[in-house]
Amino acid sequence: MHWLRLGKIGKKIAEQAQSSLAHIIKADEKLTPNLRALHLTMTVCDTLLSMGVSASSVVSRALDITETYCKRPVYVDVSSNTVTLSQLRGLTNEPLTLIRPVAMRNINNMTVQAVQDLVYRIRAGELELKDAEIEMDKILKSPHKYPGWLIPIAHAALAAGVALMFTDNWRVILVTFVIVWFVDRIVAYLSKRAIATFFRQAAGGFFVTLAAAFVNYLAVNGVGFFDGMNPSLIVVGGIIMLLSGLAIVGAIQDAIDEYYITANARILKVIVLTSGIVLGVLVGLYAARKLGIGIAVSPDPLQSTGLQLQILAGVVMASAFAVATQTRKRAVLWAGIVGGLALVVMYSAGQLGIATVPASGIAALTVAVLAKLFSRLWHTPSSGVIAAGILPLVPGLALYTALMQLVNYPPGDPLFMRGVGTLFQTASIALSIAAGTSLGYILARPFRQRRTHARNLVPFSNFMHGQLKASHKHSFVHHEFDQDNSKNIDS
């Protein structure tokens, strides 16, 4: 009974955490417009950072708001899961500093796009502060999203796409799809009970391994449908939704943008969560052996299928990931096309004699340029299309393979050293993809946005120029702040 009560409490806490953003924005007239603008900025940062937007982009959006609504400059910093806003208010007033920890939430690219659109309108001077607060409140209270039943199907389709990269056996693909659907429901149940992510990862790896062992048991006992299935392939396809390959790329991209603390924290998170998967797989193998249905999951890399099937798999994976992250319908098809094209570019680079690491970077650069151009034409977040497009390239599976080799063999063993080499290759590929993505994003960005982005490095030096320009175009902003903004912040 105590465990049941704790589970209900955890579920309630998790649901409140997911919906807490809907109650942050309140236009309290007792507060100064300056402080209200800072609260709005903090909520925008919270929303974007919690959904995986890069630290550099979060800082840029924050400065767009503060430079529009605040008379004095604001320093914005993202450090791991903490956002800090600090405003110098002259020599006679104490500085005003706001700090907020950010809890990670399920990615919703439609919400990300709505928030980014709101910030662009603020920057263009189309909204007064009160109207911006109302718009933000609407976005958070009524987010656009797909039906709840579609997301597990998208996760299962993603796993099926991974299986397609290594086999053309439709039975294996179907079994992987079904297993991942059930495991996704188990992980979602644990998430609602506020179980730590590490243990959710371990539980996912555990149940996937048991399911693969059961499939192998049925094949050995004469069930023809399961005959000839590779349990290693089922495990690899089953855990793909748990792997943190994209997080590796995001972490290295933060490092490239010189947000080193955030990058280190995210890299450590990737290692811990992937270790949870490996732990779950090892415990699953042990449990299966004790039940008499033991299997052997090979730590060696799997052999890929032909190029055409790999391209098709890339399309399926990218499209499924776009749906799973709540990307707009018109962007889902484009994400799939970009995902397939990424593999074509990588294969073409390999045919020209280019090694895997630089070829991955070239493919990622192509994806970023096309995604950015598409986002301006079709009004959809480029970050969502880029994340889906580079998914077939990310080394999440290589990271899992490296860790399996490290835990299965003692130090000094040739296969252990191979695991070390695989780990370094994984880091190199992730760095190449992150660099290509960042460079492609910069090349496809209009010059005006490049200049605005450069402001992130020296926010104070560009502040007065932006305010002087805004004073001629948007007089209502300064009119609103003609009242005393230096009174006690307790008001």
Secondary structure, 3 states (H helix, E strand, C coil): CHHHHHHHHHHHHHHHHHHHHHHCCCCCCCCCHHHHHHHHHHHHHHHHHHCCCCHHHHHHHHHHHHHHHCCCCEEEEEECCEEEEEECCCCCCCCEEEEEECCCCCCCHHHHHHHHHHHHHHHCCCCCHHHHHHHHHHHHHCCCCCCCCHHHHHHHHHHHHHHHCCCCCHHHHHHHHHHHHHHHHHHHHHHHCCCCHHHHHHHHHHHHHHHHHHHHHHHHCCCHHHCCCCHHHHHHHHHCCCCCHHHHHHHHHHHHCCCHHHHHHHHHHHHHHHHHHHHHHHHHHHHHHHCCCCCCCCCCCCCCCCHHHHHHHHHHHHHHHHHHCCCCHHHHHHHHHHHHHHHHHHHHHHHCCCCHHHHHHHHHHHHHHHHHHHHHHHCCCHHHHHHHHCHHHCCHHHHHHHHHHHHHCCCCCHHHHHHHHHHHHHHHHHHHHHHHHHHHHHHHCCHHHHHHHHCCCCCCCCHHHHHHHHHHHCHHHHHHCCCCCCCCCCC
